């Protein structure tokens, strides 16, 4: 199976399966001299790990990361960094009934059609368990960004669960870490708790929309045409399991605006250009403007539900299936730190690309 690597200069290869002995990431291109310990990465993995509350899968994984190479005396050496996370709470027997059946909404059928073999124990590489490796790699990217772009911060949060969105007028950055849904709206968090509890008890699931904002992004990241910052961000977010749509800035809503409404007017401020709005999501022509970079992605409902669904067997016979095991009623909750990690990896990659080709920005204003 090829294509398990992403990035240009900061390159991440993830490996491992949901029910294998371990999974992890191999990182190439991290600059030397970056302070890095397992504890720094663990902070982000703890945000994503399962079993933290009743709204996520009850699979109990410590998700403890081990750094096997690329770090000496808590400093990156510039050589490949190998990260490993051991699986400790697999229940492969939960998947015995689906060895010959394809789960609707899952990658079972496409993996079988393409490769002629599939790991039915939790989906193997198609499982959201793979995203733990991305979050670990994102932890490395954050530490490198801290050294190269110290004013840059990446924050993800849920803005919609099923049909229920947040009240943007109640947006509170400090509220995001105070509820199990990583949402900036306290009232929405309370309402979602009751809504999701009902779905969870019925054995069903629901989708969500996640927004990730990077603040303090310098102007000039990205390149025209094939290395656009928004192109790489879109590909990164769409590579996350269960993501079916991505927006940058105004996104699909831009189609409803007039040219006057959509244009982010520019004035000169004491510290450089000032924009009247940010419909562009901080990116123009594939290059960052210096505004907040804003990305949203839609996560579909978890396909593993207790309601019987029609399907077929590998021999083509009609049958029904109920997916047992431990699953997230809203996978969007744990997708928040994954989206943050992918944003951090892409931004670091473009910081390195910009530094390699341009160095300092060449065009001055004022």
CORSUL-V800961 format. One record per pair of residues at least 4 apart in sequence whose ideal C-beta (glycine too) atoms are under 8 Angstrom apart, sorted by the first residue. I is the first residue (numbers start at 1). J is the second residue. Records with the same first field share a line. If there is no record, write none. Layout:
I=J + J
//
This chain:
1=115 + 125
4=13 + 14 + 15 + 125
5=11 + 12 + 13
6=11 + 12 + 235 + 236 + 239 + 345
7=11 + 12 + 29 + 345 + 346 + 349
8=227 + 349 + 352 + 353
9=29 + 349 + 352 + 353 + 356
10=27 + 29 + 30 + 141 + 144 + 345 + 348 + 349 + 352
11=27 + 28 + 29
12=25 + 26 + 27 + 134 + 137 + 345
13=25 + 26 + 27 + 28
14=23 + 24 + 25 + 130 + 133 + 134 + 137
15=23 + 24 + 25 + 26 + 133
16=20 + 22 + 23 + 24 + 85 + 87 + 130 + 133
17=23 + 119 + 121 + 122 + 124 + 125 + 127 + 129 + 130
18=23 + 87 + 90 + 119 + 121 + 122 + 123 + 124 + 127 + 129 + 130
19=87 + 90 + 92 + 95 + 119 + 121 + 122 + 124
20=87
21=86 + 87
22=84 + 85 + 86 + 87
23=84 + 85 + 87 + 129 + 130 + 132 + 133
24=82 + 83 + 84 + 85 + 133 + 136
25=82 + 83 + 133 + 134 + 136 + 137
26=80 + 81 + 82 + 83
27=70 + 80 + 81 + 82 + 83 + 137 + 140
28=80 + 81
29=349 + 352
30=34 + 70 + 76 + 78 + 81 + 140 + 144
31=76 + 78 + 144 + 147 + 148 + 352
32=75 + 76 + 77 + 78
33=75 + 76 + 78 + 147
34=75 + 76 + 140 + 143 + 144 + 147
35=40 + 74 + 75 + 143 + 147
36=40 + 41 + 67 + 71 + 74 + 75 + 76 + 81 + 140 + 143
37=41 + 67 + 71 + 74
38=42 + 64 + 65 + 66 + 67
39=43
40=139 + 143
41=45 + 65 + 67 + 83 + 136 + 139 + 140
42=46 + 63 + 64 + 65 + 139
43=47 + 139
44=48 + 135 + 136 + 138 + 139 + 142 + 337 + 340 + 341
45=49 + 63 + 64 + 65 + 85 + 132 + 135 + 136 + 139
46=63
47=135 + 336 + 337
48=63 + 131 + 132 + 135 + 334 + 337 + 338
49=61 + 62 + 63 + 132
50=56 + 57 + 58 + 59 + 60 + 61 + 326 + 328 + 334
51=56 + 57 + 58 + 59 + 60 + 61
52=56 + 180
53=180
54=197 + 200
55=180 + 181 + 193 + 196 + 197 + 200 + 328 + 329 + 330 + 333
56=180 + 328 + 333 + 334
57=326 + 327 + 328
58=326
59=89 + 91 + 326
60=88 + 89
61=87 + 88 + 89 + 132
62=88
63=85 + 132
64=85 + 86
65=83 + 84 + 85 + 136 + 139
66=83 + 84 + 85 + 86
67=71 + 81 + 82 + 83
68=82 + 83 + 84
69=79 + 80 + 81 + 82
70=76 + 77 + 78 + 79 + 80 + 81 + 82
71=75 + 76 + 77 + 81
72=77
76=81 + 140 + 144
81=140
83=133 + 136 + 137 + 140
85=132 + 133 + 136
87=129
90=121 + 122
91=325 + 326
92=96 + 121 + 122
94=324 + 325 + 326
95=99 + 120 + 121 + 122 + 324 + 325
97=101 + 321 + 324
98=102 + 103 + 108 + 120 + 321 + 323
99=120
100=313 + 314 + 315
101=108 + 311 + 312 + 313 + 314 + 319 + 321
102=106 + 108 + 109 + 112 + 311 + 312 + 313 + 314 + 321
103=108 + 303 + 304 + 309 + 311 + 321 + 323
104=303 + 309 + 310 + 311 + 321
105=300 + 301 + 303
106=123 + 126 + 303 + 304
107=111 + 123 + 126
108=112 + 118 + 120 + 123 + 126
109=113
110=114
111=115 + 117 + 118 + 124 + 126
112=116 + 117 + 118 + 314
118=124
119=123 + 124 + 125
120=124
122=127 + 129 + 325
123=127
125=130
126=130 + 241
127=241
128=241 + 242 + 328 + 331 + 334
130=134 + 241
131=135 + 240 + 241 + 334 + 335 + 338 + 341
132=136
133=137
134=138 + 240 + 338 + 341 + 342 + 345
135=139 + 337 + 338 + 341
136=140
137=141 + 341 + 345
138=142 + 337 + 340 + 341 + 342 + 343 + 344 + 345
139=143 + 341
140=144
141=145 + 341 + 344 + 345 + 347 + 348
142=146 + 154 + 344
143=147
144=148 + 348
145=149 + 152 + 344 + 347 + 348 + 351
146=150
148=348 + 351 + 352 + 355
149=216 + 217 + 218 + 347 + 351
151=216
152=214 + 215 + 216 + 217 + 218 + 347
153=214 + 215 + 216
154=212 + 213 + 214 + 340 + 343 + 344 + 347
155=173 + 176 + 212 + 213 + 214 + 215 + 340
156=182 + 210 + 211 + 212 + 213 + 336 + 337 + 339 + 340 + 343
157=176 + 182 + 183 + 184 + 210 + 211 + 212 + 336
158=166 + 181 + 182 + 183 + 208 + 209 + 210 + 211 + 332 + 333 + 336
159=165 + 166 + 183 + 184 + 209 + 210 + 211 + 296
160=164 + 165 + 166 + 208 + 209
161=181 + 188 + 192 + 195 + 196 + 206 + 207 + 208 + 330 + 332
162=195 + 206 + 207 + 208
164=188 + 191 + 192 + 195
165=188 + 209
166=170 + 171 + 183 + 184 + 185 + 188
167=171 + 185 + 187 + 188
170=184 + 185 + 186 + 187 + 188
171=184 + 185
172=176 + 184 + 185 + 186
173=184
174=178
175=179 + 183 + 184 + 185 + 186 + 189
176=182 + 183 + 184
177=182
178=186
179=183 + 186 + 189
180=189 + 193 + 333
181=188 + 189 + 192 + 193 + 333
182=333 + 336
183=188 + 189 + 192
185=189
186=190
187=191
188=192
189=193
190=194
191=195
192=196
193=197
194=198
195=199 + 206
196=200 + 206 + 329 + 330
197=201
198=202
199=204 + 205 + 206 + 329 + 330
200=204 + 329
202=306
203=305 + 306 + 307
204=301 + 305 + 306 + 307 + 329
205=301 + 302 + 303 + 304 + 305 + 327 + 328 + 329 + 330 + 331
206=301 + 329 + 330
207=298 + 299 + 300 + 301 + 330 + 332
208=298 + 299 + 330 + 331 + 332 + 333 + 335
209=296 + 297 + 298 + 299 + 332
210=296 + 297 + 299 + 332 + 335 + 336 + 339
211=294 + 295 + 296
212=237 + 294 + 295 + 296 + 297 + 339 + 340 + 343
213=292 + 293 + 294 + 295
214=282 + 292 + 293 + 343 + 347
215=292
217=221 + 282 + 288 + 290 + 291 + 292 + 293 + 347
218=288 + 290 + 351 + 361
219=287 + 288 + 289 + 290 + 361
220=287 + 288 + 354 + 358 + 361
221=229 + 287 + 288 + 347 + 350 + 351 + 353 + 354
222=227 + 228 + 229 + 230 + 232 + 283 + 286 + 287 + 288 + 350
223=227 + 228 + 286 + 287 + 353 + 357
224=228 + 285 + 286 + 287
225=286
226=231
227=231 + 232 + 286 + 353
228=232 + 283 + 285 + 286 + 287
229=233 + 283 + 286 + 287 + 288 + 293 + 346 + 350
230=234 + 248 + 281 + 283 + 286
231=235 + 286
232=236 + 346 + 349 + 350
233=237 + 246 + 248 + 293 + 295 + 342 + 343 + 346
234=238 + 246 + 248 + 295
235=239
236=240 + 342 + 343 + 345 + 346
237=243 + 246 + 295 + 297 + 339 + 342
238=243 + 246 + 297
239=243 + 342
240=297 + 299 + 335 + 338 + 339 + 342
241=331
242=299 + 300 + 302 + 331 + 335
243=297 + 298 + 299 + 300 + 335
244=298 + 299 + 300
245=297 + 298
246=251 + 295 + 296 + 297 + 298
247=251 + 252 + 253 + 281 + 295 + 296 + 297
248=280 + 281 + 283 + 294 + 295
249=254 + 278 + 279 + 280 + 281 + 282 + 283 + 294
250=254 + 257 + 262 + 279 + 280 + 281
251=281 + 296
253=257
254=262 + 279
257=261 + 262 + 279
258=262
259=263
261=279
262=279
263=279
264=275 + 276 + 277 + 278 + 279 + 280 + 291
265=275 + 276 + 277
266=273 + 274 + 275 + 276
267=273 + 274 + 276
268=272 + 273 + 274 + 365 + 366
269=273 + 274
272=290 + 365 + 366
273=289 + 290 + 365
275=289 + 291
278=282 + 291 + 292 + 294
280=284 + 289 + 291
281=292 + 293 + 294 + 295
282=288 + 289 + 290 + 291 + 292 + 293 + 294
283=287 + 288 + 289 + 293
284=289
288=293 + 350
293=343 + 347
295=339 + 343
297=335 + 339
299=331 + 332 + 335
301=305 + 330 + 331
302=327 + 328 + 329 + 330 + 331
303=323
304=323 + 325 + 327
305=309 + 323 + 327
306=322 + 323 + 324
307=322
308=320 + 321 + 322
309=320 + 321 + 322
310=318 + 319 + 320
311=318 + 319 + 320 + 321
312=316 + 317 + 318 + 319
313=317 + 319
323=327
328=333 + 334
331=335
332=336
334=338
335=339
336=340
337=341
338=342
339=343
340=344
341=345
342=346
343=347
344=348
345=349
346=350
347=351
348=352
349=353
350=354
351=355
352=356
353=357
354=358
355=359
358=362
//
